[in-house]
């Protein structure tokens, strides 16, 4: 029950996935930063997005135990 309360929302997960993808695309072009929805995206944002996605994965695994 607590996992559902503390789990990121689907909107948060979708944004995190888009953010990581935008950064990967920029990195493939040799760029260190990019924008998403008019906002700057740098490695700190990507790290936080990856952490959120990993957290959601952990919750999903625990929910099925």
ABEGO torsion letter per residue (X at the ends): XAAAAABBBAAAAAAAAAAAAAAAAAAAAGBABBBBGGBBBBAAAAAAAAAAAAAAAAAAAAAAX
